[in-house]
Amino acid sequence: MTQAAPLVEQIQKGELPCWRIRIGRAEAVIACQGAHILSFGLDGEQPIIWDNPDAEFIHGQPIRGGVPVCWPWFGDIKRNPPAVQHMLTEVEGAPQHGLVRQAGWATGDMDVDVDRVRLDFHYQTSAAHMPGWPHAADLTLSVEVSDRLTMTLTTRNIGDQTLTLSQALHTYFAVSDSRQVGIEGFTHADYYDCLDGWERKRQNGEPVIDQEVDRVYQGLPSRLGIRDPQWNRRIFIETKNTSSAVLWNPWIEKSKRLTPFADDAWQRMLCIETARVMDDVMVLAPGETGQISATLWSEPL
């Protein structure tokens, strides 16, 4: 059977313009707001990226689920290293996860081949766009879709001051049951326990989701995995230029407080967030460029 030609089309989700990419059995949807990947998977298989059925698509409001881009800091600015905090003129009231999740990114270059599609999104910072973060940087998120998904976030310092940045591709993975999956690649790694005063600890054995988990891991290998026996598959996460990641699941009580998020959604998702955070921040001198990248795919067990 002849494979259909790749399809790249603009669609609308709520108030937000998006791009839909189909190639072979693969499909991805990306919102221009935040360059936010909303979904990715292959026909006939369970999705790889968790597409939150309760997500709201509203101008200026962050989207929960998919892959939010967190930049130029991660989480609570006051929990970032001092050098990241010093990039701001005022840390009070700084939003969670930085300044680009709500921003409109411009669509850039597109490269369509028989077996892959790459679509770039651009955002350029300025003092006018970010009054509390008065630095000039050029961001590109490249999204490459085939039977795998590759996300590459590139930062170029176009200002005259050194930039110290935290960042993350805050990936929500779809799982059969977060309590029943194996989480691979974290054994013996150090982490900051965000739920226990940010105390630094050592991971003994694989992490287990049997309560709320919010941990910033350091010194990780370049390949991580999610082993899902109920769905007979393993998700692979292959990273470049990063040795840190955030493991997060809100569990029962926090899920009830999150919006828009179903009370039982914690069972169907698990976040492993490719990152440059804490001991692994990115430092860029004027004119320098830095990247982080993650490639995602699944294979049968």
ZIZI-V280524 format. One record per backbone hydrogen bond with DSSP energy under -1.0 kcal/mol. CO is the residue of the C=O (numbers start at 1). NH is the residue of the N-H. Records with the same first field share a line. If there is no record, write none. Layout:
CO->NH ; NH
//
This chain:
7->22
9->20
11->18
13->16
16->13
17->32
18->11
19->30
20->9
21->28
22->7
23->26
25->43
26->23
27->41
28->21
29->38 ; 39
30->19
31->36
32->35 ; 105
36->31
37->67
39->29
40->48 ; 49
41->27
42->45
48->174
50->66
52->55
57->15
58->61
66->172
68->170
70->168
71->99
72->166
75->97
76->79
77->80
81->84 ; 85
82->86
84->87
85->88
91->94
95->98
97->71
103->34
106->122
109->120
111->118
116->113
117->145
118->111
119->143
120->108
121->141
122->106
123->139
126->130
130->133
132->89
133->135
136->158
137->125
138->156
139->123
140->154
141->121
142->152
143->119
144->150
145->117
148->146
149->296
150->144
151->294
152->142
153->292
154->140
155->290
156->138
157->287
163->284
165->282
167->276
168->70
169->171 ; 274
171->272
172->50
173->270
177->180
182->227
184->225
186->189
189->203
190->218
191->201
192->216
193->196 ; 198
196->199
199->193
201->191
203->188
208->210
213->249
214->194
215->247
216->192
217->245
222->239
224->237
225->184
226->235
227->182
228->233
229->232
233->228
234->299
235->226
236->297
237->224
238->295
240->293
243->220
244->275
245->217
246->273
247->215
248->271
249->213
252->256
254->257 ; 258
262->265
264->267
265->268
267->178
268->175
270->173
271->248
273->246
274->169
276->167
277->280
278->281
282->165
284->163
285->288
288->157
290->155
292->153
293->240
294->151
295->238
296->149
297->236
299->234
//
